[in-house]
Amino acid sequence: MSESEDTIDRNPPHPPFAERREKLTLRELLDELIAYTREVTRNARQMSDRDVEYAHQRLEWLADEVWREAVEAGRR
């Protein structure tokens, strides 16, 4: 086997573009998680302890939602 064939065998093909449309819920959840993470990062220094705790809980909840949707989407 040549080196280029070996590289091809180890790299899975790119998913079809339709995957983004099929997994819209997952994409929306990921977008929300990223946007909220950026918001928290920008405002962390001004946040009260209560706000930090809320942000922590919300980030955990969003991460759980992303996980559930990813697993469920993978089973469909």
For each residue, the residues with C-beta under 8 A, 3 or more apart:
1: 5 6 9
2: 5 6
3: 6 7
4: 7 8
5: 1 2 8 9
6: 1 2 3 9 10
7: 3 4 10 11
8: 4 5 11
9: 1 5 6
10: 6 7
11: 7 8
12:
13:
14:
15: 19
16: 19
17: 20 21
18: 21 22
19: 15 16 22 23
20: 17 23 24 27
21: 17 18 24
22: 18 19 73
23: 19 20 26 27 69 73
24: 20 21 27 28
25: 28 29 69 73
26: 23 29 30 66 69 70 73
27: 20 23 24 30 31
28: 24 25 31 32
29: 25 26 32 33 62 65 66 69
30: 26 27 33 34 66
31: 27 28 34 35
32: 28 29 35 36 62
33: 29 30 36 37 59 62 63 66
34: 30 31 37 38
35: 31 32 38 39
36: 32 33 39 40 55 58 59 62
37: 33 34 40 41 59
38: 34 35 41 42
39: 35 36 42 43
40: 36 37 43 44 47 55 59
41: 37 38 44
42: 38 39
43: 39 40 46 47
44: 40 41 47 52
45:
46: 43
47: 40 43 44 51 52 55
48: 51 52
49: 52 53
50: 53 54
51: 47 48 54 55
52: 44 47 48 49 55 56
53: 49 50 56 57
54: 50 51 57 58
55: 36 40 47 51 52 58 59
56: 52 53 59 60
57: 53 54 60 61
58: 36 54 55 61 62
59: 33 36 37 40 55 56 62 63
60: 56 57 63 64
61: 57 58 64 65
62: 29 32 33 36 58 59 65 66
63: 33 59 60 66 67
64: 60 61 67 68
65: 29 61 62 68 69
66: 26 29 30 33 62 63 69 70
67: 63 64 70 71
68: 64 65 71 72
69: 23 25 26 29 65 66 72 73
70: 26 66 67 73 74
71: 67 68 74 75
72: 68 69 75 76
73: 22 23 25 26 69 70 76
74: 70 71
75: 71 72
76: 72 73
